[in-house]
Amino acid sequence: MGVEVLSVLITALESLGIEEFYIDIGSLEVWRLTTKDIPEFGETICRALERRNFGLIEGLPINEEKKEELMYFLYLGFLRLSFSIK
C-alpha cells in the first residue's frame, strides 16, 4: 500500500507542475525499536524529534552509544517532503 500512496503523491505533484521534489521516508518501527529499552524517555525523544532538537537527547541520562543512535535517527527524520516549483 505504501508504494501506491507514493505513486499517487508523485502523480499529484507532477500534475501541479512540481517537477523537482524530494521524499524522505522514515519508519515509526525504527523509532519503536530504538527506544524500546528506554521507554521512560519516550516523550522527551518524541519532543526532540518534533523540534529536531539534539539538545534534548544530549540531556538524557542514558549512555553515549544510545545517544548517538538516537541522534543519528533524529538527523534522518521521519517524513520530510521538500520541493521546488519551476
N, C-alpha and C positions, 0 to 999 in steps of 0.2 A: 504494500500500500504506500510506503514511503516514496518509492520511485514514481508512482502515479501522481502523488502530491507535488513532487519536484517538477515533473513534466508539465503539470498544469501551471505551476508558478512561472516556469521559464516561458511557456507559451504566452501567458498573460503579460509578462514584462516585455516580451518581444512585440506583442500586438500593440503595446503602448508606445512603441518606438524606443524602448530602452534596449540598447544593443550591447552595452558593457555592464556586467554585474558580476558580483562575487557572492557565492553562497557558502557559508562556513557552518557545518553542522556538527554539533557535539551530541553527546548522549547522556541522558539522565542516569542511565545504568552505570556509566563510568563514574559519576559522582556518588552514586549509592555504594559502589564497590570501594571507592577511595575513602569514604567516610564511615564505612560500616564498623570499624574498630574504634571510632571516636564519636559516637552518636551524641554525646553531651555537648559537642561543639557544632552540631548541625546548623543551628540557627545563625550562629556567627559566620560560618562558612558560606551559607546561602546569602547573607548580607554582603559579604566580601565579593561574592560572585556578581550580585546585582549591581554593586557600586564599582566593581573592578578595583577593589581596594586591597593591595598587597599588605598594607599595614595591619589590617585586621587579622590576617593569617600569621604575620610575624609576632603578634601579641599573644597568640595562643600558647598555653603551657604544654606543648607537645614536642616530640623530638624533631631535630633538624631535618632528618630524612623525610618525615611525613610532611613537614612544612614545604620542603622543596617539591614534593609530589603534588601537593595542593596548589602551590603557586604555578607550577607547570600547567596544570589543567585550568587554573584561573586565567592564565595568559591566553590559552587557546580559546576560552569562552565556550558558550553553549551554541546559540544560534545567532548568527550575525549576517545581515544582508546589507550590502552596500552596493550602490550602483551609480552610474552617471548617465545623464540623458544627453544624446547627441542631436 
